[in-house]
Amino acid sequence: MSKIIFVQRESEDRLGVMILSSYLKSKGCDSEIVIDPYKKIK
């Protein structure tokens, strides 16, 4: 089982990523959405 991690900024379209991740989950692929991990560094 492969794991896909989406990295997205706050301003990006969250709905599209959620649809994509639920589609991948239905195909048996585990996915995770990370919201802007670089924000903590700045």
N, CA, C and O atoms as CSV, one atom per row, in Angstrom:
chain,resi,resn,atom,element,x,y,z
A,1,MET,N,N,0.863,-1.200,0.000
A,1,MET,CA,C,0.000,0.000,0.000
A,1,MET,C,C,0.891,1.239,0.000
A,1,MET,O,O,1.760,1.402,0.857
A,2,SER,N,N,0.658,2.089,-0.963
A,2,SER,CA,C,1.468,3.296,-1.042
A,2,SER,C,C,0.767,4.446,-0.331
A,2,SER,O,O,-0.461,4.505,-0.266
A,3,LYS,N,N,1.567,5.344,0.191
A,3,LYS,CA,C,1.014,6.489,0.907
A,3,LYS,C,C,1.378,7.758,0.165
A,3,LYS,O,O,2.546,8.003,-0.135
A,4,ILE,N,N,0.365,8.564,-0.129
A,4,ILE,CA,C,0.589,9.818,-0.834
A,4,ILE,C,C,0.312,10.963,0.130
A,4,ILE,O,O,-0.722,10.996,0.796
A,5,ILE,N,N,1.246,11.897,0.192
A,5,ILE,CA,C,1.072,13.051,1.068
A,5,ILE,C,C,0.935,14.298,0.218
A,5,ILE,O,O,1.813,14.614,-0.585
A,6,PHE,N,N,-0.160,14.997,0.397
A,6,PHE,CA,C,-0.391,16.260,-0.308
A,6,PHE,C,C,0.078,17.401,0.574
A,6,PHE,O,O,-0.300,17.501,1.742
A,7,VAL,N,N,0.893,18.245,0.007
A,7,VAL,CA,C,1.302,19.451,0.725
A,7,VAL,C,C,0.652,20.625,0.015
A,7,VAL,O,O,0.842,20.815,-1.186
A,8,GLN,N,N,-0.103,21.399,0.745
A,8,GLN,CA,C,-0.773,22.522,0.121
A,8,GLN,C,C,-0.718,23.759,1.000
A,8,GLN,O,O,-0.640,23.671,2.226
A,9,ARG,N,N,-0.761,24.900,0.353
A,9,ARG,CA,C,-0.774,26.175,1.076
A,9,ARG,C,C,-2.208,26.496,1.476
A,9,ARG,O,O,-3.153,25.918,0.938
A,10,GLU,N,N,-2.364,27.396,2.397
A,10,GLU,CA,C,-3.689,27.795,2.861
A,10,GLU,C,C,-4.562,28.333,1.721
A,10,GLU,O,O,-5.772,28.109,1.690
A,11,SER,N,N,-3.929,29.044,0.791
A,11,SER,CA,C,-4.689,29.722,-0.249
A,11,SER,C,C,-5.177,28.791,-1.356
A,11,SER,O,O,-6.049,29.158,-2.144
A,12,GLU,N,N,-4.607,27.577,-1.413
A,12,GLU,CA,C,-4.975,26.667,-2.489
A,12,GLU,C,C,-6.355,26.076,-2.286
A,12,GLU,O,O,-6.907,26.103,-1.187
A,13,ASP,N,N,-6.897,25.547,-3.358
A,13,ASP,CA,C,-8.227,24.966,-3.350
A,13,ASP,C,C,-8.239,23.670,-2.551
A,13,ASP,O,O,-7.693,22.656,-2.985
A,14,ARG,N,N,-8.854,23.713,-1.402
A,14,ARG,CA,C,-8.858,22.552,-0.515
A,14,ARG,C,C,-9.843,21.491,-0.983
A,14,ARG,O,O,-9.635,20.299,-0.755
A,15,LEU,N,N,-10.916,21.924,-1.639
A,15,LEU,CA,C,-11.934,20.978,-2.080
A,15,LEU,C,C,-11.387,20.004,-3.114
A,15,LEU,O,O,-11.677,18.809,-3.059
A,16,GLY,N,N,-10.603,20.507,-4.051
A,16,GLY,CA,C,-10.011,19.654,-5.072
A,16,GLY,C,C,-9.097,18.595,-4.487
A,16,GLY,O,O,-9.072,17.455,-4.952
A,17,VAL,N,N,-8.345,18.979,-3.463
A,17,VAL,CA,C,-7.432,18.041,-2.815
A,17,VAL,C,C,-8.216,16.988,-2.037
A,17,VAL,O,O,-7.838,15.817,-2.013
A,18,MET,N,N,-9.306,17.408,-1.405
A,18,MET,CA,C,-10.125,16.463,-0.656
A,18,MET,C,C,-10.791,15.454,-1.587
A,18,MET,O,O,-10.878,14.270,-1.259
A,19,ILE,N,N,-11.259,15.914,-2.740
A,19,ILE,CA,C,-11.861,15.012,-3.721
A,19,ILE,C,C,-10.826,14.021,-4.230
A,19,ILE,O,O,-11.106,12.829,-4.356
A,20,LEU,N,N,-9.636,14.516,-4.522
A,20,LEU,CA,C,-8.559,13.657,-4.994
A,20,LEU,C,C,-8.158,12.630,-3.945
A,20,LEU,O,O,-7.910,11.471,-4.277
A,21,SER,N,N,-8.092,13.038,-2.696
A,21,SER,CA,C,-7.680,12.113,-1.644
A,21,SER,C,C,-8.752,11.056,-1.394
A,21,SER,O,O,-8.426,9.904,-1.105
A,22,SER,N,N,-10.033,11.434,-1.500
A,22,SER,CA,C,-11.083,10.431,-1.310
A,22,SER,C,C,-11.140,9.469,-2.497
A,22,SER,O,O,-11.483,8.297,-2.338
A,23,TYR,N,N,-10.804,9.970,-3.679
A,23,TYR,CA,C,-10.715,9.102,-4.859
A,23,TYR,C,C,-9.595,8.079,-4.699
A,23,TYR,O,O,-9.775,6.898,-4.997
A,24,LEU,N,N,-8.431,8.544,-4.224
A,24,LEU,CA,C,-7.302,7.643,-4.016
A,24,LEU,C,C,-7.604,6.617,-2.923
A,24,LEU,O,O,-7.171,5.468,-3.009
A,25,LYS,N,N,-8.343,7.033,-1.902
A,25,LYS,CA,C,-8.698,6.118,-0.826
A,25,LYS,C,C,-9.613,5.008,-1.340
A,25,LYS,O,O,-9.525,3.866,-0.890
A,26,SER,N,N,-10.488,5.350,-2.281
A,26,SER,CA,C,-11.367,4.337,-2.861
A,26,SER,C,C,-10.590,3.355,-3.739
A,26,SER,O,O,-11.028,2.226,-3.961
A,27,LYS,N,N,-9.438,3.794,-4.232
A,27,LYS,CA,C,-8.564,2.915,-5.014
A,27,LYS,C,C,-7.625,2.103,-4.114
A,27,LYS,O,O,-6.812,1.319,-4.606
A,28,GLY,N,N,-7.741,2.293,-2.798
A,28,GLY,CA,C,-6.915,1.531,-1.860
A,28,GLY,C,C,-5.572,2.176,-1.587
A,28,GLY,O,O,-4.616,1.492,-1.221
A,29,CYS,N,N,-5.491,3.487,-1.761
A,29,CYS,CA,C,-4.244,4.189,-1.521
A,29,CYS,C,C,-4.434,5.139,-0.343
A,29,CYS,O,O,-5.370,5.939,-0.318
A,30,ASP,N,N,-3.540,5.038,0.626
A,30,ASP,CA,C,-3.654,5.885,1.807
A,30,ASP,C,C,-3.077,7.260,1.507
A,30,ASP,O,O,-1.947,7.373,1.030
A,31,SER,N,N,-3.838,8.290,1.783
A,31,SER,CA,C,-3.352,9.638,1.518
A,31,SER,C,C,-3.525,10.519,2.742
A,31,SER,O,O,-4.368,10.265,3.603
A,32,GLU,N,N,-2.719,11.543,2.798
A,32,GLU,CA,C,-2.709,12.442,3.951
A,32,GLU,C,C,-2.542,13.860,3.432
A,32,GLU,O,O,-1.764,14.095,2.507
A,33,ILE,N,N,-3.261,14.801,4.017
A,33,ILE,CA,C,-3.163,16.194,3.579
A,33,ILE,C,C,-2.427,16.987,4.643
A,33,ILE,O,O,-2.824,17.000,5.808
A,34,VAL,N,N,-1.352,17.647,4.235
A,34,VAL,CA,C,-0.574,18.482,5.145
A,34,VAL,C,C,-0.803,19.927,4.730
A,34,VAL,O,O,-0.539,20.293,3.584
A,35,ILE,N,N,-1.284,20.739,5.636
A,35,ILE,CA,C,-1.553,22.133,5.327
A,35,ILE,C,C,-0.333,22.975,5.675
A,35,ILE,O,O,-0.008,23.177,6.846
A,36,ASP,N,N,0.321,23.453,4.651
A,36,ASP,CA,C,1.435,24.400,4.764
A,36,ASP,C,C,2.406,24.125,5.923
A,36,ASP,O,O,2.400,24.860,6.911
A,37,PRO,N,N,3.232,23.088,5.819
A,37,PRO,CA,C,4.135,22.772,6.925
A,37,PRO,C,C,5.249,23.790,7.124
A,37,PRO,O,O,5.906,23.804,8.165
A,38,TYR,N,N,5.463,24.645,6.121
A,38,TYR,CA,C,6.553,25.624,6.211
A,38,TYR,C,C,6.171,26.856,7.007
A,38,TYR,O,O,7.031,27.665,7.352
A,39,LYS,N,N,4.905,27.003,7.298
A,39,LYS,CA,C,4.437,28.186,8.016
A,39,LYS,C,C,5.033,28.261,9.418
A,39,LYS,O,O,5.295,29.351,9.928
A,40,LYS,N,N,5.247,27.099,10.041
A,40,LYS,CA,C,5.808,27.080,11.396
A,40,LYS,C,C,7.252,27.563,11.427
A,40,LYS,O,O,7.712,28.124,12.421
A,41,ILE,N,N,7.962,27.335,10.319
A,41,ILE,CA,C,9.386,27.688,10.269
A,41,ILE,C,C,9.578,29.205,10.217
A,41,ILE,O,O,10.461,29.753,10.877
A,42,LYS,N,N,8.735,29.876,9.421
A,42,LYS,CA,C,8.882,31.324,9.239
A,42,LYS,C,C,8.601,32.078,10.532
A,42,LYS,O,O,8.679,33.306,10.559
